[in-house]
Amino acid sequence: MAERRKHALVVGGTGMLRGLTLALAEEGYAVSVIARTAARLDSLAAAAKDAPGLINPLSLDYRDGTRLQEALRRAAGQFGPIVLAVCWIHSTAPAALRQIAEVIGESGAPCRLFHVRGSAVANPAAEAKRLPEWLGRYPSIQYRQVILGFVIEHGRSRWLTHQEISGGVLAAVRADRELSIVGTVEPWSLRP
Ligand SMILES: NC(=O)c1ccc[n+]([C@@H]2O[C@H](COP(=O)([O-])OP(=O)(O)OC[C@H]3O[C@@H](n4cnc5c(N)ncnc54)[C@H](OP(=O)(O)O)[C@@H]3O)[C@@H](O)[C@H]2O)c1
């Protein structure tokens, strides 16, 4: 019998995490991808058509918690429990990460959840020490944080490129540390 593909989830997989999403499909994952714009999801699925894995496009707005959870339950029914989740979620959807964790936690299957965080508020390295209060409810989830920092080169600082973000988050998934930083957040005063 053919081995079943492992099921991954990428929230925001059509944007700066597009490269990471395609890399997971290349590694053989069935990757459920959440984004609103169907055309960008279609383009992603087309780019992965020869990959050993596949893209399962979930076109929805993650601010709609009911639709979000329904879609994730359907995807888990089709591709099995989510064992890896990479989530880039705007602050416009403060409940979405917990709602995703709730569905993932239902299966009881071990899952690594990488929460990708920007550096918009204060020093994110300090902020990251506060874990979500709901985490204890889902013992099968291993929560990891990936902070997107900035790059200092030739004495100047700049934000990360999409390639650096996808590559850096992928490296964080492979390294599997509780906290990873893509680029740097120090010295904080040099933030672009
Ligand atoms: N430290 C850094 O260097 C750093 C950190 C953060 C961002 N950035 C830069 O800033 C740019 C803009 O950031 P961005 O947040 O727009 O990232 P992005 O990854 O380019 O786009 C956001 C992703 O989330 C999806 N999305 C957004 N709102 C959604 C919603 N309500 N429901 C479902 N999916 C949703 C988008 O698809 P849809 O729009 O189709 O829904 C897209 O896939 C990035 O492209 C990056 O270059 C840099």
The ligand as a MOL file (V3000), in Angstrom:
LIG
                    3D

  0  0  0     0  0            999 V3000
M  V30 BEGIN CTAB
M  V30 COUNTS 48 52 0 0 0
M  V30 BEGIN ATOM
M  V30 1 N 10.6320 41.3370 9.1820 0
M  V30 2 C 10.3570 41.4220 7.8940 0
M  V30 3 O 11.2650 41.5850 7.0760 0
M  V30 4 C 8.9190 41.3580 7.4560 0
M  V30 5 C 7.9290 40.9230 8.3350 0
M  V30 6 C 6.6090 40.8920 7.8980 0
M  V30 7 C 6.2960 41.3150 6.6050 0
M  V30 8 N 7.2870 41.7100 5.7740 0 CHG=1
M  V30 9 C 7.0120 42.1760 4.4020 0
M  V30 10 O 5.7780 42.8110 4.3300 0
M  V30 11 C 5.0520 42.3170 3.2290 0
M  V30 12 C 3.5760 42.3830 3.5030 0
M  V30 13 O 3.2620 41.5120 4.5540 0
M  V30 14 P 1.9750 40.5940 4.5070 0
M  V30 15 O 1.5210 40.3830 5.8830 0
M  V30 16 O 1.0040 41.0900 3.4920 0 CHG=-1
M  V30 17 O 2.5720 39.1910 4.0590 0
M  V30 18 P 2.3630 38.2440 2.8410 0
M  V30 19 O 2.7970 36.8780 3.2780 0
M  V30 20 O 3.0010 38.7730 1.6230 0
M  V30 21 O 0.7620 38.1800 2.5830 0
M  V30 22 C -0.1330 37.7010 3.5550 0
M  V30 23 C -0.5860 36.2430 3.3080 0
M  V30 24 O -1.6860 35.9590 4.1670 0
M  V30 25 C -2.8980 35.8500 3.4100 0
M  V30 26 N -3.9450 36.5830 4.1310 0
M  V30 27 C -3.9170 37.8830 4.4980 0
M  V30 28 N -5.0580 38.2130 5.1360 0
M  V30 29 C -5.8130 37.0930 5.1570 0
M  V30 30 C -7.0990 36.7990 5.6700 0
M  V30 31 N -7.8510 37.7280 6.2840 0
M  V30 32 N -7.5800 35.5490 5.5500 0
M  V30 33 C -6.8440 34.6020 4.9240 0
M  V30 34 N -5.6170 34.8080 4.4240 0
M  V30 35 C -5.1100 36.0500 4.5340 0
M  V30 36 C -2.5620 36.4820 2.0560 0
M  V30 37 O -3.3890 36.0300 1.0090 0
M  V30 38 P -4.7200 36.8710 0.5710 0
M  V30 39 O -4.3560 38.3260 0.5750 0
M  V30 40 O -5.0710 36.3080 -0.7590 0
M  V30 41 O -5.7390 36.5400 1.6110 0
M  V30 42 C -1.1180 36.0300 1.9020 0
M  V30 43 O -1.0560 34.6580 1.5670 0
M  V30 44 C 5.5850 40.8920 3.0400 0
M  V30 45 O 5.3280 40.4450 1.7520 0
M  V30 46 C 7.0390 41.0350 3.4100 0
M  V30 47 O 7.7830 41.4230 2.2780 0
M  V30 48 C 8.5920 41.7500 6.1680 0
M  V30 END ATOM
M  V30 BEGIN BOND
M  V30 1 1 1 2
M  V30 2 2 2 3
M  V30 3 1 2 4
M  V30 4 1 4 5
M  V30 5 2 4 48
M  V30 6 2 5 6
M  V30 7 1 6 7
M  V30 8 2 7 8
M  V30 9 1 8 9
M  V30 10 1 8 48
M  V30 11 1 9 10
M  V30 12 1 9 46
M  V30 13 1 10 11
M  V30 14 1 11 12
M  V30 15 1 11 44
M  V30 16 1 12 13
M  V30 17 1 13 14
M  V30 18 2 14 15
M  V30 19 1 14 16
M  V30 20 1 14 17
M  V30 21 1 17 18
M  V30 22 2 18 19
M  V30 23 1 18 20
M  V30 24 1 18 21
M  V30 25 1 21 22
M  V30 26 1 22 23
M  V30 27 1 23 24
M  V30 28 1 23 42
M  V30 29 1 24 25
M  V30 30 1 25 26
M  V30 31 1 25 36
M  V30 32 1 26 27
M  V30 33 1 26 35
M  V30 34 2 27 28
M  V30 35 1 28 29
M  V30 36 1 29 30
M  V30 37 2 29 35
M  V30 38 1 30 31
M  V30 39 2 30 32
M  V30 40 1 32 33
M  V30 41 2 33 34
M  V30 42 1 34 35
M  V30 43 1 36 37
M  V30 44 1 36 42
M  V30 45 1 37 38
M  V30 46 2 38 39
M  V30 47 1 38 40
M  V30 48 1 38 41
M  V30 49 1 42 43
M  V30 50 1 44 45
M  V30 51 1 44 46
M  V30 52 1 46 47
M  V30 END BOND
M  V30 END CTAB
M  END
